[in-house]
Amino acid sequence: MKPAIVVIFCAAVMGSQPAAAHDVRTTNSFCAGLNKAVAPLTRGADAVFIRSYEPGSDEASLPAGIATTAFVYDNALAVIALVACGNVSDAKPIGNALSRAANNDRTFRDGRIRNAYRAGPVGERAPNLPGWWDAHAKIWAEDAAQDGTATGNVAWAALALLTLHQATQEAEYLAGARRLIDWVINATACDGGFCGGFHGYDPQQVKLTWMSTEHNVDVLAAARWLFNLTGEQKYADAARQARQLLDRAFRGDHFLLGTKPDGRLADEGVLALDVQLWPMMAVP
């Protein structure tokens, strides 16, 4: 997805249709490849999660831990990319799955969305989480990280729903985005930014007390977009709170990863490329 990522993310953080959307659709083979991969799975579906991985040409199957996994980040980005490619009809079923997941969870009733779900159609009940049968232990196994909720993934799901709301003007998508960012505000607010989210198995998950620069960029983008649409002060406040961590992590020509669990800044020598790109596009 790299060829279109700049156009897609700029559209997300600006809260507007990408100016280059027409060019992307007509001159970039990225859109044709994306449509070909997604269309067979979304056509005729009301709500569906797309599996993140497929077996390679030399593989008979996927490892059990990801064989049924549809990561929320991947599905959110697919929604944004499909809309940028002018394919709203295939974006909507994925967006509907994200919206339903935020409104209906097997354990929690607070508006969170998990890091991953089981790929496939989503009905009216809580979407299934990924998992596999462990024949050796004779138990149903799940992955603690996939069952958890990362703040950045919640924000990306909100960005996907806001993108669909912009394209369709359907109120359901705006309501879903608000529910997600409200959860971020209520559940992950920390001193000087937003913490990482929650990790572990139901029903007692552990709060992640570190803060991620990338997560806070995501929250800033979604919260600012919501403030532009609703005028509600809580979203402006959330964007400003997320910005605090970005300012703290900035080192003049690069950004640190965020903070450690105890609140100290991350090690100076550990850098990531996405953390350098997103803030520059999200913050004037």
DAUR-V831066 format. One record per run of one state. SS is the DSSP state (~ for helix, > for strand, _ for the rest). FROM is the first residue (numbers start at 1). LEN is the number of residues. Records with the same first field share a line. If there is no record, write none. Layout:
SS=FROM-LEN  FROM-LEN
//
This chain:
_=1-1  15-6  28-1  43-5  50-14  67-2  85-3  104-12  119-1  122-10  135-4  142-2  148-1  169-2  191-2  200-6  231-2  251-4  256-2  260-5  266-7  283-2
~=2-13  21-7  29-14  64-3  72-13  88-16  144-4  151-18  171-18  213-18  233-17  273-10
>=48-2  69-3  116-3  120-2  132-3  139-3  149-2  189-2  193-7  206-7  250-1  255-1  258-2  265-1
//
